Amino acid sequence: MIVSLTAVHACVFATLALLVGAIRIGMRNESALSWMIAALLCGTTEMLVLSLARHGEAELLAAMLLVPPAYLCFSQAVRIATGGQQHWRLIGTSVALVLGALALFAAGAPFVVTTIPFQLGCALALGDGIAHLWRRPKGVVDYALLSCLGLLAALFLVRIPLYPVLLGLRVDYAMVMTAPFERGLLLVSALLTPPSIFLLLAKVIGGILARYRLRAERDHLTGVLNRQAFEQAVRAEPLRGGAVIFSDIDHFKRINDRYGHHVGDEVIRLFADILAETGFRTGRLGGEEFAIFLPGNSAADAAGLAEVLRMHFHASTHEALAPDHRLSASFGVANYEAGELPTEALIRADVALYRAKGEGRNRVAIFHAWGLGPVVQEPPRAAA
């Protein structure tokens, strides 16, 4: 039964290594997949040895050399999949523990003593992945992966006291492997490992897809929504009425011409950051033009917010600009009624924006059904 199970696992690990390798080819910058491939290759080799060596010294040495690195690579994949970096001190500690186990084996120490660095190395690697997952926002996949990794780590830690208590200090490797409780631990481990791999693979691929979606929706310079994503978000909003703000940095071409495009980019980022701090959906519609979507707020509310933003930007400075250079922006505001498409308000806000520029810039204009005029109000209520 053990031989059959290990052979099956060897085939599963090898197949998964090929699958992850194929995914890795198409996603060259995903180092988490590389760590997963390394873990799966270690696992495949260990399972092959386990199915052939029949509890001999070769099997023990293979376990010491391959199992801790397999869990270490898996842990590194977890770290990277959750936004972390390689943990070089953990890698060094794991290597030291493996070398310690090998040194004890070479010195003829009892198996119960020799196995302690091995069990600690595996539990340490799994514990690092658990700790990194725990500190991050979690979903269903994360909680399932945490459960699997926690149980696997417990299996390694529980062996340290169980071996001497149940089998004595002079027990050898072959006796341990034939013990009923060890067979049970191996079976549980065998059942937990494949789900752990699939859960991590799902998390890695889910993260990749989320990043691709983010790149597709976000403006690369400012991080706010790009035009397409902003307009899609506006169209998807329930038609319950609200307002929009259209804004444009004044005399932006002069900034580019006088200070260079790199300074112009920094001014755009500065302006975008100020707009994004409102907490409302903000989009860069092109060049130095931005829009803010305020569902559930009136045009007067939006105009009040626009005035606050105008003053904030006008009071901002940049080290590359001349001391007497004052930044400014113009704002156009329009509302939309319940049942009306918000995109219609964008057109009206654009009209108001050009009126603000025509009246001298650095001001807020609001679109009324009966005409246009500069308006200043208090900031709007927070978005729900």
N, C-alpha and C positions, 0 to 999 in steps of 0.2 A: 504493500500500500504506500509506504514511504517513497519507494523508488518511483512508483507510478506518479505520485503527486509531484515529486520534485521534477520529473521529466516534463510533466505538463506545464509546470511553472517555468521551466527553462524555455519551452516553446512559446509560452505567453510573453515572457520578458523579451525574447528575441524578436518576436513579431511587433511588440510595442516599440522596441528600439528602432526597428525599420520604419514604423509608422511615424514616430516622432522625428526620425532623421529626414523623412520625406517632407514633413511640415517645416523642419528647420531650413531645408534648402530654399523653400519659398519665402522664408522670413529670416533673413540673414542676421538681423540685429537682435534676435531674441536669445540671449545667452541662457535664460532659464531652460530652454529646450536642450541646449548643449549639456547642462548639468544633468538633466533628466536622462539623456542618452547615456552619459557616463554611468549613472546609477543603474540603468537597465542592463548595460553590458556587464557591470560587476555582478548583478543579480543573476544574469544568464550563466556566466562562468561558474559562479558558486553553485547554482542548481545542477549544472552538468557534473561538476566534481562530486556533489552530494549524492547524485544518482549512481555514480560509478565506484566511488572509493570505499564504500561499505564500512564506515566508521573507523577508518585507519588514520594514520598521522597525516597523510596527504589531505584528507578531508578537514582535519583540524587546522592545518596550516592555511588551507584555502579559506576557511571561515575567518581566521584571524586577519588575513590579508585583504579579503574582498568585502565582507559584510559591513565593517565600520565605514570603509570608503563609500559603499553603496548608500548607506543612510546619510553620510556626510554630503554626498552629491545631491541627494534628494532634498536635504535641508537647505542647501544653497539655492536649489531651484525654487523652494518655497520663499526664501528671502527675496530673491529677485522678482518673483511673480507678485509679491506684495509691495514692491517699490523699494526694496533694500539693495544692499551691495554685498559682495562676497565678504565673509567674515574670516579674515586671514588668521586671527588669533585662534578661532575655533578650529580651523584647518590644522594649524600647528599643534594644538593640543591633541587633536584626534590622531595625528601622526605619532606624537609622543606616546600616546596610550597604546597604539598598535606596536610600536617598537618595544614598549615595556612588556607587553604580552609575549612577544617573540623572545625577548631576553629571558623571561621567566621560563618559557618552554625550553630554550636552549640550555638553561641551567639545571633542568630536571626538576623544577618545582612541581608540587602536586597540581593536578588539573584544576582543583577548586580555587587555588591561588592564581594560577595562570589565567583563568577565565575572567578574573575581576576587572583588569584593564579593558578587556574586550567588551564586557557587558557595559561598563561605564562609558566607553567610547561610543557605542551604539545609542545608549540612552542620552548622552550629551548631545549628539547630533540631532536626534529627534526632539530633544528639549529646546534646542535653538529654534527649530522650525515652529514648535508650539508657541514659544514666547513671541516670535515675530508675528505669527498669525493673531495671537491674542491682543496685541497692541494695535491692530489695524481694524477699521470698520469691517464688519462681518456680515455675510449673507448665509444662505442655506448651505452652499457648497463649503464655505469656510468652516461652519460649525461641524459639518460631517467630516471634513478633513481633520479638524482638531480632535474629534472623537477617535478617529482611527489612529492618529499619531500618538495620542495620549495612551491608548491601550497598548500599542506597540512598545512605547517607552516603558510602560509598567511591566511588560513581559520580560524585558531585559533586566530591570532593577530587581524584580522579585526573585530571579535566579540566584543573585548573590547570596542572600541568606538561606534559600531553600536547598541549594546543593549540599552545604555542610550539614544542615539540620536533618535532611531526609536521607542523604546518602553517605555522610561521613567525609572526613578530610582526605582519605586515601583512595577515593573512587577515581577511576580513570575515565577517559573520554567515551570509550565504547560502552561502559556501564551506564553512563549518564544518558547516552542516546537511546538506550533500550529501556530506560525507566519509563513507566506509564505516565507520570506527571510531565516529563519532558516531551513525550510524544504529544500529549495534550497541548502543551505550550506551543509546540511547532505547528500543530494543526490550526490553532487560533491565529498564529502569526501568518500562516499560509492563507487563511481566509481574509485577513485584514489587509494584506499587502496589495493585491490587485485593486480593490476599491480605492485605496490611497493613491495609487498611480493614476487611475482614471479621474479621480477628483482633482488631483493636481493638474493633470492635463486639461481638464475642463476649465480650471481657473486660469491657467496660462493662456489658453485660446480665447477665453472670455475677456481677459485683459487686453489681448492683442486686438480683438474686435472693437473693444471700447475705445482703445487709443486711435484706431483707424477712424472710428466714428467721430471722435473728438477732433481729429485733424480735419475731417471733412466738414465739420460744423463751425470750427473756430477760425477766426482771422489769424494768420500766422504771425503778424506783427504785434497785435494788441491782446490777443487771447479772448476778445469778445466774440459774439456770434458774427459769422460772415453774412453777407446779404441774403443768400439763399436760405440759410438756416433761420435767420431772423424773420424773414417773410413767411416761412413755413410755420414758425412758432406763432406768429400773429394770426395766420389763417386758421390754425388749430384751436385757438382760444375760443371758449364759448361766447356767443354774441350777447353779452350782458352789458355792454356799454363801457366806455373808458376814454382814455386820451393817449396821444402820442406826442413826443417831442422830437423835432428834427433839428440838428445842430451842425454847424460848420465853423471851422477855425478861420478867423479873419486874416486876410493877407498872408495866407500860408505860402504862396509862391514866393513872396518876398523873403520869408524865412529860409526856404530852400536856396534861393539865389544868393542870399547874403552869407549864410552860415554853412551851407552844404546839406545834402540830402540826409546824411547820417544824423544831423541835428534835427532836421525835419521829422525823421522817424521817431526820435526821442520825444519831441513835442507831441506827436500823435499818440504815443504810448502814455504820456502824462495826461493828456486830455481823456483818453479812453479809461484810464484808471480812475479818474475823478467821476466819470459817468457811471462806471461799473460799481462804484461804492454805494450807489443808491439802492442796490439790491433788486432793482427791476431789470427785466430783460433788455440788454443793450446790444446793438449791432453796428458794425461798421459797414455802411452801405456803399462806400467807394471813396478813395482818396482820403480827404480830411472830413468827410461827412459821416455823421453818426445819428442813430435814432434810439429812443428809449420808449418802451411800451408799458403803459400804466393802466392795466385793466381795473375797472371799478372806481377810477378817479375822474374828477371833472376837469375841464379845460383850465379852470381857474387854479385848481390844485396843481396841475402839471406846470402851469406858468410860474407858480410859486417855487416849485422845485427847480425849474429852468433858471430862475433868477439866482437862486442859491448856487447852482452850478456855474453860472456866468461869473458871479463874484469870486468864487473859489478859483476858477481858472485865471481870472484877471489878476488875482493876487499872487499867482504862482510865478516862480522864476526858474531859470535854468542857467547853470554855470557857463554854458557856451554862448549865451546871449549877452548882448551889451547891457550894462547896468540900467540904461534908460529905456530898454526895450520892454514894453508891456504886452503880454499875451492877451488875446481877447477872442471871443467866439460869439456868434449870433445864433439865436434860437427861434424856431417857429413851433407853435403849439396848436393842436386841433383836437376836438373831441369826436367821438362817434357814439351814436345812440344804440340802445339795445336792439338787436336784430340787424344792425348795419355791419358790413364788413369793415374791420379795422384798417384794411389796406386803403379804403377811401379816405380815412383820416390822415394817412401818410401823405396822400396827394395834397390835401388841404394844408397840412403842416409844412410841406415844402413851399407852398405859395406864401405862407406866413413867414417862413425863413427868408425868402427873397425880399419880402417887404421890410423885414428887420435890417437886412443888409442895405436896402435902398434908403433907409432912414438914417444911415450913418454907422451901422454895425455895432457890435458890443452891446446888444440889447435883446429883449425878448418881445416877440410879436405873437398875438393870439388870433386865430381865425374865428370870426363870427359869421353867422349866416348873413348879417347885415353889413359886414365890412371888416376891416383889419385895424389893429392899433396896438401900441405897446402896452403890456400889462405886467404888473408885479403883484404876486400874492404870497401867502405863507406856504411852506412846504406841505406836500400832500401826506395823507395818512399812509402807514406802511402797507406794503402788499400783503395780502392774506397768505 
